[in-house]
Amino acid sequence: MTDCIIVGAGPAGTAAAYHLARRGLKVLILEKGETLGSKPCGGGVSPAVAAWFDFDFSPAIATTVNQVRFTWQQGDPVEAQLQTQPMWMVQRPIFDQFLLSQAETAGATVQMATTVTGLRFDGQTWQVTTNQGPLTAPYVIAADGAEGPCAGWLGLKGMGKRAIAAVASLAEPPQFPHQAQFDFGSVKQGFIWNFPQGDGAVISAAVMEGNGKPAELAQQLGRYVGNGVTVKACVMKLWHQQGPLHGKNCLLVGDSAGLADPFLAEGIRPALLSGVKAAEAIAAAHGGDAQALARYSEEMQTAWGHDMALAQRLAGLFYKFTKLAYKIGVKQPLATRLMSQILCGELSYSAVTDRAFQALKKNILPFG
Ligand SMILES: Cc1cc2nc3c(=O)[nH]c(=O)nc-3n(C[C@H](O)[C@H](O)[C@H](O)COP(=O)(O)OP(=O)(O)OC[C@H]3O[C@@H](n4cnc5c(N)ncnc54)[C@H](O)[C@@H]3O)c2cc1C
Protein backbone atom coordinates (compact mmCIF):
# COMPACT_ATOMS: atom_id res chain seq x y z
CA MET A 1 0.00 0.00 0.00
CA THR A 2 1.30 3.42 -0.99
CA ASP A 3 0.36 6.29 1.35
CA CYS A 4 1.19 9.12 -1.04
CA ILE A 5 1.88 9.41 -4.77
CA ILE A 6 4.00 12.37 -5.84
CA VAL A 7 3.81 13.42 -9.48
CA GLY A 8 7.14 14.89 -10.62
CA ALA A 9 10.72 14.46 -9.39
CA GLY A 10 11.84 18.11 -9.47
CA PRO A 11 13.01 19.85 -6.26
CA ALA A 12 9.43 20.25 -4.93
CA GLY A 13 8.49 16.58 -5.38
CA THR A 14 11.74 15.14 -4.07
CA ALA A 15 11.75 17.47 -1.01
CA ALA A 16 8.23 16.26 -0.17
CA ALA A 17 9.22 12.62 -0.78
CA TYR A 18 12.30 12.90 1.43
CA HIS A 19 10.43 14.34 4.40
CA LEU A 20 7.47 11.95 4.05
CA ALA A 21 9.76 8.93 3.85
CA ARG A 22 11.69 10.19 6.89
CA ARG A 23 8.37 10.22 8.76
CA GLY A 24 7.82 6.57 7.84
CA LEU A 25 5.15 6.99 5.15
CA LYS A 26 5.22 4.86 2.00
CA VAL A 27 5.88 7.27 -0.87
CA LEU A 28 5.93 6.66 -4.61
CA ILE A 29 7.37 9.30 -6.96
CA LEU A 30 6.25 9.12 -10.59
CA GLU A 31 8.49 10.97 -13.06
CA LYS A 32 7.83 11.16 -16.78
CA GLY A 33 11.46 11.69 -17.73
CA GLU A 34 13.86 8.78 -18.26
CA THR A 35 16.51 10.95 -16.62
CA LEU A 36 16.23 14.12 -14.55
CA GLY A 37 16.92 17.81 -14.87
CA SER A 38 16.20 18.59 -18.50
CA LYS A 39 14.29 21.61 -17.17
CA PRO A 40 15.59 24.98 -18.39
CA CYS A 41 16.91 26.74 -15.29
CA GLY A 42 19.65 29.17 -14.25
CA GLY A 43 20.44 26.99 -11.25
CA GLY A 44 20.93 29.74 -8.67
CA VAL A 45 19.95 28.45 -5.24
CA SER A 46 19.74 30.34 -1.98
CA PRO A 47 21.92 28.69 0.70
CA ALA A 48 19.03 29.31 3.15
CA VAL A 49 17.49 26.01 1.95
CA ALA A 50 20.15 24.01 3.83
CA ALA A 51 18.25 24.66 7.08
CA TRP A 52 15.34 22.47 5.93
CA PHE A 53 17.37 19.28 5.39
CA ASP A 54 19.64 17.17 7.56
CA PHE A 55 22.10 16.27 4.79
CA ASP A 56 25.00 18.14 3.22
CA PHE A 57 24.26 19.66 -0.22
CA SER A 58 27.90 20.17 -1.23
CA PRO A 59 28.09 17.22 -3.69
CA ALA A 60 25.28 18.91 -5.68
CA ILE A 61 26.78 22.42 -5.83
CA ALA A 62 28.70 23.13 -9.05
CA THR A 63 30.15 26.41 -7.81
CA THR A 64 29.35 29.37 -5.60
CA VAL A 65 28.95 33.07 -6.26
CA ASN A 66 30.31 35.81 -4.00
CA GLN A 67 29.95 38.78 -6.34
CA VAL A 68 27.09 40.30 -8.33
CA ARG A 69 27.28 42.57 -11.36
CA PHE A 70 24.29 44.56 -12.57
CA THR A 71 24.20 46.27 -15.99
CA TRP A 72 21.82 48.43 -17.99
CA GLN A 73 21.73 47.15 -21.59
CA GLN A 74 25.13 45.54 -20.96
CA GLY A 75 26.69 48.90 -19.97
CA ASP A 76 26.67 51.25 -16.95
CA PRO A 77 27.78 48.46 -14.58
CA VAL A 78 27.68 48.22 -10.82
CA GLU A 79 29.45 45.44 -8.97
CA ALA A 80 29.20 44.36 -5.35
CA GLN A 81 30.67 41.69 -3.13
CA LEU A 82 27.95 39.62 -1.45
CA GLN A 83 27.88 40.47 2.23
CA THR A 84 26.07 37.19 2.75
CA GLN A 85 26.88 33.50 2.54
CA PRO A 86 27.90 32.64 -1.05
CA MET A 87 24.98 31.78 -3.33
CA TRP A 88 24.94 28.23 -4.71
CA MET A 89 25.02 27.50 -8.43
CA VAL A 90 23.76 24.05 -9.40
CA GLN A 91 23.51 22.04 -12.59
CA ARG A 92 19.92 20.84 -12.54
CA PRO A 93 20.53 17.24 -13.73
CA ILE A 94 23.02 16.77 -10.86
CA PHE A 95 21.02 18.71 -8.25
CA ASP A 96 17.71 16.98 -9.05
CA GLN A 97 19.34 13.52 -9.11
CA PHE A 98 21.09 14.25 -5.79
CA LEU A 99 17.77 15.16 -4.13
CA LEU A 100 16.08 12.12 -5.64
CA SER A 101 18.82 9.83 -4.30
CA GLN A 102 18.37 11.36 -0.83
CA ALA A 103 14.64 10.61 -1.02
CA GLU A 104 15.31 7.02 -2.16
CA THR A 105 17.83 6.49 0.63
CA ALA A 106 15.19 7.73 3.09
CA GLY A 107 12.83 5.04 1.76
CA ALA A 108 10.86 6.58 -1.13
CA THR A 109 10.21 4.49 -4.25
CA VAL A 110 10.81 6.04 -7.66
CA GLN A 111 9.28 5.09 -10.98
CA MET A 112 10.97 6.88 -13.90
CA ALA A 113 9.58 7.07 -17.46
CA THR A 114 6.09 7.12 -15.98
CA THR A 115 3.79 9.86 -17.25
CA VAL A 116 0.68 10.52 -15.19
CA THR A 117 -2.25 10.88 -17.58
CA GLY A 118 -5.15 11.39 -15.18
CA LEU A 119 -6.16 11.78 -11.52
CA ARG A 120 -9.59 10.90 -10.08
CA PHE A 121 -10.72 10.76 -6.45
CA ASP A 122 -13.22 7.96 -5.72
CA GLY A 123 -14.18 9.22 -2.26
CA GLN A 124 -11.37 7.39 -0.42
CA THR A 125 -8.38 7.02 -2.69
CA TRP A 126 -6.83 8.73 -5.69
CA GLN A 127 -6.97 6.70 -8.89
CA VAL A 128 -3.84 7.61 -10.82
CA THR A 129 -3.64 6.62 -14.47
CA THR A 130 -0.22 6.44 -16.10
CA ASN A 131 1.38 5.20 -19.31
CA GLN A 132 2.59 2.22 -17.21
CA GLY A 133 -0.84 1.30 -15.85
CA PRO A 134 -3.12 2.43 -12.99
CA LEU A 135 -2.02 3.11 -9.39
CA THR A 136 -3.82 4.18 -6.21
CA ALA A 137 -3.01 6.04 -3.01
CA PRO A 138 -5.01 7.95 -0.40
CA TYR A 139 -2.94 11.13 -0.91
CA VAL A 140 -1.51 12.85 -4.01
CA ILE A 141 1.01 15.68 -4.30
CA ALA A 142 1.17 17.52 -7.63
CA ALA A 143 4.81 18.48 -8.21
CA ASP A 144 4.67 18.45 -11.99
CA GLY A 145 6.09 21.91 -12.66
CA ALA A 146 5.04 25.03 -14.55
CA GLU A 147 3.43 23.21 -17.45
CA GLY A 148 2.14 20.10 -15.68
CA PRO A 149 -1.51 19.11 -16.00
CA CYS A 150 -2.17 17.97 -12.40
CA ALA A 151 -3.42 21.26 -10.89
CA GLY A 152 -6.13 21.36 -13.57
CA TRP A 153 -7.16 17.75 -12.88
CA LEU A 154 -7.33 18.51 -9.15
CA GLY A 155 -9.49 21.57 -9.82
CA LEU A 156 -6.92 23.91 -8.20
CA LYS A 157 -5.60 27.12 -9.72
CA GLY A 158 -2.67 27.60 -7.37
CA MET A 159 -1.11 31.03 -6.95
CA GLY A 160 0.76 31.50 -10.22
CA LYS A 161 0.51 32.99 -13.68
CA ARG A 162 2.45 31.97 -16.77
CA ALA A 163 5.38 34.08 -17.88
CA ILE A 164 7.51 33.86 -20.98
CA ALA A 165 11.15 32.79 -20.46
CA ALA A 166 14.16 31.76 -22.53
CA VAL A 167 17.46 30.07 -21.81
CA ALA A 168 20.87 29.49 -23.41
CA SER A 169 23.90 27.51 -22.24
CA LEU A 170 27.55 28.37 -22.77
CA ALA A 171 30.04 25.51 -22.77
CA GLU A 172 33.23 27.45 -21.99
CA PRO A 173 34.22 28.41 -18.41
CA PRO A 174 33.08 31.97 -17.60
CA GLN A 175 35.60 34.81 -17.32
CA PHE A 176 34.42 35.53 -13.74
CA PRO A 177 33.65 32.09 -12.30
CA HIS A 178 32.19 33.42 -9.01
CA GLN A 179 30.14 36.31 -10.34
CA ALA A 180 26.39 36.35 -11.05
CA GLN A 181 25.37 38.89 -13.66
CA PHE A 182 22.00 40.59 -14.07
CA ASP A 183 21.19 42.76 -17.08
CA PHE A 184 18.21 45.11 -17.20
CA GLY A 185 16.87 46.96 -20.21
CA SER A 186 17.85 44.39 -22.87
CA VAL A 187 14.54 42.61 -22.25
CA LYS A 188 11.36 44.67 -22.22
CA GLN A 189 9.68 44.47 -18.78
CA GLY A 190 12.02 41.73 -17.68
CA PHE A 191 15.68 40.90 -17.21
CA ILE A 192 18.54 38.55 -18.07
CA TRP A 193 20.50 36.56 -15.49
CA ASN A 194 23.84 34.98 -16.32
CA PHE A 195 24.95 32.35 -13.81
CA PRO A 196 28.28 30.46 -13.79
CA GLN A 197 28.06 26.68 -13.56
CA GLY A 198 31.69 25.69 -13.08
CA ASP A 199 32.68 24.55 -16.56
CA GLY A 200 30.07 26.72 -18.33
CA ALA A 201 27.26 29.17 -17.73
CA VAL A 202 23.49 29.31 -18.07
CA ILE A 203 21.92 32.53 -19.28
CA SER A 204 18.21 32.99 -18.67
CA ALA A 205 15.72 35.70 -19.54
CA ALA A 206 12.13 36.32 -18.54
CA VAL A 207 9.37 38.84 -19.11
CA MET A 208 8.20 39.59 -15.59
CA GLU A 209 5.36 42.02 -16.33
CA GLY A 210 2.83 42.14 -19.17
CA ASN A 211 2.53 39.67 -22.03
CA GLY A 212 5.83 38.96 -23.67
CA LYS A 213 6.22 37.25 -27.02
CA PRO A 214 8.42 34.10 -26.97
CA ALA A 215 10.06 34.85 -30.35
CA GLU A 216 10.84 38.44 -29.33
CA LEU A 217 12.35 37.34 -26.01
CA ALA A 218 14.43 34.64 -27.72
CA GLN A 219 15.73 37.32 -30.10
CA GLN A 220 16.61 39.67 -27.21
CA LEU A 221 18.47 36.89 -25.38
CA GLY A 222 20.11 35.90 -28.68
CA ARG A 223 21.54 39.43 -28.99
CA TYR A 224 22.95 39.16 -25.44
CA VAL A 225 24.62 35.76 -25.89
CA GLY A 226 25.81 36.40 -29.44
CA ASN A 227 25.61 34.49 -32.70
CA GLY A 228 25.80 30.72 -32.83
CA VAL A 229 24.42 30.07 -29.33
CA THR A 230 21.14 28.16 -29.25
CA VAL A 231 18.34 29.92 -27.39
CA LYS A 232 15.31 27.95 -26.21
CA ALA A 233 11.97 29.55 -25.36
CA CYS A 234 10.24 28.17 -22.25
CA VAL A 235 7.67 29.01 -19.60
CA MET A 236 7.82 30.03 -15.94
CA LYS A 237 5.04 30.29 -13.42
CA LEU A 238 5.34 33.36 -11.22
CA TRP A 239 3.45 34.03 -7.98
CA HIS A 240 0.40 36.12 -8.81
CA GLN A 241 -2.36 35.85 -6.21
CA GLN A 242 -3.42 34.06 -3.08
CA GLY A 243 -5.27 30.79 -3.69
CA PRO A 244 -5.80 27.42 -2.02
CA LEU A 245 -3.06 24.87 -2.59
CA HIS A 246 -5.06 21.96 -1.18
CA GLY A 247 -8.08 19.91 -2.19
CA LYS A 248 -9.53 16.63 -0.99
CA ASN A 249 -6.46 14.57 0.03
CA CYS A 250 -4.23 16.46 -2.39
CA LEU A 251 -1.73 19.35 -2.45
CA LEU A 252 0.10 21.48 -5.00
CA VAL A 253 3.82 22.24 -4.52
CA GLY A 254 6.53 24.18 -6.37
CA ASP A 255 5.80 25.52 -9.85
CA SER A 256 2.61 23.49 -9.96
CA ALA A 257 1.44 25.76 -7.12
CA GLY A 258 2.82 28.89 -8.85
CA LEU A 259 5.29 30.02 -6.19
CA ALA A 260 8.25 31.55 -8.07
CA ASP A 261 9.24 35.09 -7.07
CA PRO A 262 7.61 37.61 -9.47
CA PHE A 263 10.48 40.12 -9.00
CA LEU A 264 13.61 37.93 -9.22
CA ALA A 265 12.24 34.65 -10.70
CA GLU A 266 13.57 32.50 -7.85
CA GLY A 267 11.65 29.21 -7.90
CA ILE A 268 13.87 26.52 -6.35
CA ARG A 269 13.73 27.83 -2.76
CA PRO A 270 9.89 28.01 -2.68
CA ALA A 271 9.72 24.62 -4.42
CA LEU A 272 11.81 23.08 -1.63
CA LEU A 273 9.95 24.98 1.10
CA SER A 274 6.57 23.84 -0.21
CA GLY A 275 7.81 20.24 -0.44
CA VAL A 276 8.92 20.35 3.21
CA LYS A 277 5.63 21.86 4.37
CA ALA A 278 3.52 19.54 2.19
CA ALA A 279 5.22 16.52 3.80
CA GLU A 280 4.42 17.89 7.27
CA ALA A 281 0.78 18.37 6.25
CA ILE A 282 0.26 14.96 4.61
CA ALA A 283 1.91 13.18 7.56
CA ALA A 284 -0.41 15.05 9.97
CA ALA A 285 -3.49 14.30 7.81
CA HIS A 286 -2.45 10.64 7.60
CA GLY A 287 -2.30 10.67 11.40
CA GLY A 288 -5.92 11.91 11.59
CA ASP A 289 -5.57 15.72 11.64
CA ALA A 290 -8.54 16.83 9.48
CA GLN A 291 -7.31 20.46 9.22
CA ALA A 292 -3.73 19.67 8.20
CA LEU A 293 -4.08 20.19 4.44
CA ALA A 294 -5.98 23.49 4.81
CA ARG A 295 -3.25 24.58 7.21
CA TYR A 296 -0.66 23.91 4.47
CA SER A 297 -2.35 26.49 2.22
CA GLU A 298 -2.41 28.99 5.09
CA GLU A 299 1.20 28.32 6.05
CA MET A 300 2.45 28.77 2.50
CA GLN A 301 0.56 32.04 2.36
CA THR A 302 2.15 33.22 5.60
CA ALA A 303 5.64 31.85 5.00
CA TRP A 304 5.88 32.83 1.32
CA GLY A 305 2.75 34.37 -0.22
CA HIS A 306 2.71 37.57 1.87
CA ASP A 307 6.25 38.38 0.80
CA MET A 308 5.49 37.50 -2.82
CA ALA A 309 2.57 39.95 -2.82
CA LEU A 310 5.11 42.67 -1.96
CA ALA A 311 7.54 41.33 -4.57
CA GLN A 312 4.75 41.55 -7.13
CA ARG A 313 3.93 45.16 -6.23
CA LEU A 314 7.60 46.02 -6.52
CA ALA A 315 7.85 44.20 -9.86
CA GLY A 316 4.80 46.17 -11.12
CA LEU A 317 6.65 49.47 -10.63
CA PHE A 318 10.20 48.28 -11.28
CA TYR A 319 9.57 46.59 -14.64
CA LYS A 320 7.34 49.46 -15.83
CA PHE A 321 9.95 52.14 -15.10
CA THR A 322 13.04 49.92 -15.40
CA LYS A 323 15.45 52.62 -16.60
CA LEU A 324 14.58 54.93 -13.74
CA ALA A 325 14.53 52.04 -11.27
CA TYR A 326 18.01 51.04 -12.41
CA LYS A 327 19.32 54.58 -11.89
CA ILE A 328 17.74 55.38 -8.54
CA GLY A 329 17.60 51.82 -7.21
CA VAL A 330 19.96 49.17 -8.52
CA LYS A 331 22.90 51.58 -8.88
CA GLN A 332 22.76 52.61 -5.24
CA PRO A 333 25.16 50.56 -3.07
CA LEU A 334 22.50 49.98 -0.40
CA ALA A 335 19.94 48.67 -2.92
CA THR A 336 22.52 46.31 -4.44
CA ARG A 337 23.31 44.96 -1.00
CA LEU A 338 19.65 44.48 -0.13
CA MET A 339 18.89 42.73 -3.45
CA SER A 340 21.79 40.35 -2.81
CA GLN A 341 20.45 39.60 0.66
CA ILE A 342 17.01 38.83 -0.78
CA LEU A 343 18.58 36.52 -3.40
CA CYS A 344 20.43 34.65 -0.67
CA GLY A 345 17.28 34.26 1.40
CA GLU A 346 18.64 36.44 4.23
CA LEU A 347 16.11 39.25 3.90
CA SER A 348 12.41 39.43 3.07
CA TYR A 349 10.79 41.96 0.75
CA SER A 350 8.92 43.51 3.67
CA ALA A 351 12.25 44.94 4.85
CA VAL A 352 12.80 46.88 1.63
CA THR A 353 9.54 47.58 -0.18
CA ASP A 354 8.38 50.68 1.75
CA ARG A 355 11.64 52.45 1.02
CA ALA A 356 11.68 51.21 -2.62
CA PHE A 357 8.08 52.30 -3.29
CA GLN A 358 8.76 55.73 -1.79
CA ALA A 359 11.92 56.23 -3.85
CA LEU A 360 10.23 55.12 -7.08
CA LYS A 361 7.07 57.13 -6.52
CA LYS A 362 9.03 60.24 -5.55
CA ASN A 363 10.83 60.10 -8.89
CA ILE A 364 7.81 59.09 -10.99
CA LEU A 365 5.11 61.39 -9.60
CA PRO A 366 5.70 65.16 -10.01
CA PHE A 367 4.93 65.90 -6.32
CA GLY A 368 5.61 62.37 -5.01
C1 LIG B 1 14.75 29.92 -17.84
C2 LIG B 1 14.52 29.68 -16.37
C3 LIG B 1 15.54 29.98 -15.46
C4 LIG B 1 15.33 29.78 -14.08
N1 LIG B 1 16.35 30.07 -13.22
C5 LIG B 1 16.17 29.87 -11.88
C6 LIG B 1 17.22 30.12 -10.96
O1 LIG B 1 18.34 30.48 -11.33
N2 LIG B 1 16.98 29.92 -9.63
C7 LIG B 1 15.76 29.51 -9.18
O2 LIG B 1 15.57 29.39 -7.95
N3 LIG B 1 14.75 29.24 -10.03
C8 LIG B 1 14.93 29.39 -11.37
N4 LIG B 1 13.92 29.08 -12.24
C9 LIG B 1 12.67 28.51 -11.70
C10 LIG B 1 12.89 27.04 -11.32
O3 LIG B 1 13.46 26.34 -12.40
C11 LIG B 1 11.55 26.37 -10.95
O4 LIG B 1 10.83 27.22 -10.09
C12 LIG B 1 11.77 25.00 -10.29
O5 LIG B 1 12.31 24.09 -11.22
C13 LIG B 1 10.45 24.44 -9.75
O6 LIG B 1 10.65 23.12 -9.29
P1 LIG B 1 9.44 22.05 -9.33
O7 LIG B 1 9.95 20.86 -8.64
O8 LIG B 1 8.20 22.69 -8.86
O9 LIG B 1 9.20 21.77 -10.89
P2 LIG B 1 10.17 21.13 -11.98
O10 LIG B 1 11.57 21.34 -11.63
O11 LIG B 1 9.68 21.65 -13.29
O12 LIG B 1 9.87 19.56 -11.90
C14 LIG B 1 8.65 19.02 -12.35
C15 LIG B 1 8.88 17.56 -12.70
O13 LIG B 1 7.61 16.97 -13.01
C16 LIG B 1 7.76 16.11 -14.13
N5 LIG B 1 6.43 15.96 -14.75
C17 LIG B 1 5.70 16.90 -15.40
N6 LIG B 1 4.53 16.40 -15.82
C18 LIG B 1 4.50 15.10 -15.43
C19 LIG B 1 3.55 14.04 -15.58
N7 LIG B 1 2.38 14.22 -16.20
N8 LIG B 1 3.84 12.82 -15.06
C20 LIG B 1 5.03 12.61 -14.41
N9 LIG B 1 5.97 13.59 -14.25
C21 LIG B 1 5.71 14.81 -14.74
C22 LIG B 1 8.79 16.84 -15.00
O14 LIG B 1 9.42 15.95 -15.91
C23 LIG B 1 9.75 17.39 -13.94
O15 LIG B 1 10.81 16.51 -13.64
C24 LIG B 1 14.10 29.26 -13.62
C25 LIG B 1 13.09 28.92 -14.55
C26 LIG B 1 13.30 29.13 -15.90
C27 LIG B 1 12.20 28.76 -16.88
The ligand as an SDF file (V2000), in Angstrom:
LIG
                    3D

 53 58  0  0  0  0  0  0  0  0999 V2000
   14.7510   29.9210  -17.8410 C   0  0  0  0  0  0  0  0  0  0  0  0
   14.5230   29.6770  -16.3710 C   0  0  0  0  0  0  0  0  0  0  0  0
   15.5420   29.9840  -15.4620 C   0  0  0  0  0  0  0  0  0  0  0  0
   15.3290   29.7760  -14.0770 C   0  0  0  0  0  0  0  0  0  0  0  0
   16.3470   30.0690  -13.2160 N   0  0  0  0  0  0  0  0  0  0  0  0
   16.1690   29.8740  -11.8770 C   0  0  0  0  0  0  0  0  0  0  0  0
   17.2170   30.1220  -10.9620 C   0  0  0  0  0  0  0  0  0  0  0  0
   18.3430   30.4840  -11.3300 O   0  0  0  0  0  0  0  0  0  0  0  0
   16.9760   29.9200   -9.6310 N   0  0  0  0  0  0  0  0  0  0  0  0
   15.7560   29.5130   -9.1760 C   0  0  0  0  0  0  0  0  0  0  0  0
   15.5690   29.3940   -7.9450 O   0  0  0  0  0  0  0  0  0  0  0  0
   14.7470   29.2350  -10.0310 N   0  0  0  0  0  0  0  0  0  0  0  0
   14.9290   29.3860  -11.3660 C   0  0  0  0  0  0  0  0  0  0  0  0
   13.9220   29.0760  -12.2370 N   0  0  0  0  0  0  0  0  0  0  0  0
   12.6750   28.5120  -11.6960 C   0  0  0  0  0  0  0  0  0  0  0  0
   12.8900   27.0360  -11.3150 C   0  0  0  0  0  0  0  0  0  0  0  0
   13.4630   26.3440  -12.4040 O   0  0  0  0  0  0  0  0  0  0  0  0
   11.5460   26.3700  -10.9550 C   0  0  0  0  0  0  0  0  0  0  0  0
   10.8280   27.2200  -10.0940 O   0  0  0  0  0  0  0  0  0  0  0  0
   11.7710   25.0000  -10.2870 C   0  0  0  0  0  0  0  0  0  0  0  0
   12.3140   24.0890  -11.2150 O   0  0  0  0  0  0  0  0  0  0  0  0
   10.4550   24.4410   -9.7510 C   0  0  0  0  0  0  0  0  0  0  0  0
   10.6490   23.1230   -9.2910 O   0  0  0  0  0  0  0  0  0  0  0  0
    9.4450   22.0530   -9.3330 P   0  0  0  0  0  0  0  0  0  0  0  0
    9.9500   20.8560   -8.6420 O   0  0  0  0  0  0  0  0  0  0  0  0
    8.2050   22.6940   -8.8650 O   0  0  0  0  0  0  0  0  0  0  0  0
    9.1990   21.7670  -10.8860 O   0  0  0  0  0  0  0  0  0  0  0  0
   10.1680   21.1270  -11.9810 P   0  0  0  0  0  0  0  0  0  0  0  0
   11.5720   21.3420  -11.6350 O   0  0  0  0  0  0  0  0  0  0  0  0
    9.6800   21.6480  -13.2900 O   0  0  0  0  0  0  0  0  0  0  0  0
    9.8660   19.5610  -11.8960 O   0  0  0  0  0  0  0  0  0  0  0  0
    8.6460   19.0200  -12.3490 C   0  0  0  0  0  0  0  0  0  0  0  0
    8.8810   17.5620  -12.7000 C   0  0  0  0  0  0  0  0  0  0  0  0
    7.6060   16.9690  -13.0140 O   0  0  0  0  0  0  0  0  0  0  0  0
    7.7570   16.1080  -14.1260 C   0  0  0  0  0  0  0  0  0  0  0  0
    6.4330   15.9550  -14.7540 N   0  0  0  0  0  0  0  0  0  0  0  0
    5.7000   16.9030  -15.4000 C   0  0  0  0  0  0  0  0  0  0  0  0
    4.5250   16.3990  -15.8210 N   0  0  0  0  0  0  0  0  0  0  0  0
    4.5030   15.0980  -15.4260 C   0  0  0  0  0  0  0  0  0  0  0  0
    3.5550   14.0440  -15.5760 C   0  0  0  0  0  0  0  0  0  0  0  0
    2.3850   14.2250  -16.2010 N   0  0  0  0  0  0  0  0  0  0  0  0
    3.8450   12.8210  -15.0580 N   0  0  0  0  0  0  0  0  0  0  0  0
    5.0300   12.6090  -14.4050 C   0  0  0  0  0  0  0  0  0  0  0  0
    5.9650   13.5860  -14.2490 N   0  0  0  0  0  0  0  0  0  0  0  0
    5.7100   14.8110  -14.7420 C   0  0  0  0  0  0  0  0  0  0  0  0
    8.7900   16.8370  -15.0000 C   0  0  0  0  0  0  0  0  0  0  0  0
    9.4230   15.9480  -15.9090 O   0  0  0  0  0  0  0  0  0  0  0  0
    9.7480   17.3890  -13.9430 C   0  0  0  0  0  0  0  0  0  0  0  0
   10.8060   16.5060  -13.6440 O   0  0  0  0  0  0  0  0  0  0  0  0
   14.0990   29.2570  -13.6200 C   0  0  0  0  0  0  0  0  0  0  0  0
   13.0950   28.9160  -14.5460 C   0  0  0  0  0  0  0  0  0  0  0  0
   13.3000   29.1290  -15.8950 C   0  0  0  0  0  0  0  0  0  0  0  0
   12.2040   28.7580  -16.8820 C   0  0  0  0  0  0  0  0  0  0  0  0
  1  2  1  0
  2  3  1  0
  2 52  2  0
  3  4  2  0
  4  5  1  0
  4 50  1  0
  5  6  2  0
  6  7  1  0
  6 13  1  0
  7  8  2  0
  7  9  1  0
  9 10  1  0
 10 11  2  0
 10 12  1  0
 12 13  2  0
 13 14  1  0
 14 15  1  0
 14 50  1  0
 15 16  1  0
 16 17  1  0
 16 18  1  0
 18 19  1  0
 18 20  1  0
 20 21  1  0
 20 22  1  0
 22 23  1  0
 23 24  1  0
 24 25  2  0
 24 26  1  0
 24 27  1  0
 27 28  1  0
 28 29  2  0
 28 30  1  0
 28 31  1  0
 31 32  1  0
 32 33  1  0
 33 34  1  0
 33 48  1  0
 34 35  1  0
 35 36  1  0
 35 46  1  0
 36 37  1  0
 36 45  1  0
 37 38  2  0
 38 39  1  0
 39 40  1  0
 39 45  2  0
 40 41  1  0
 40 42  2  0
 42 43  1  0
 43 44  2  0
 44 45  1  0
 46 47  1  0
 46 48  1  0
 48 49  1  0
 50 51  2  0
 51 52  1  0
 52 53  1  0
M  END
$$$$
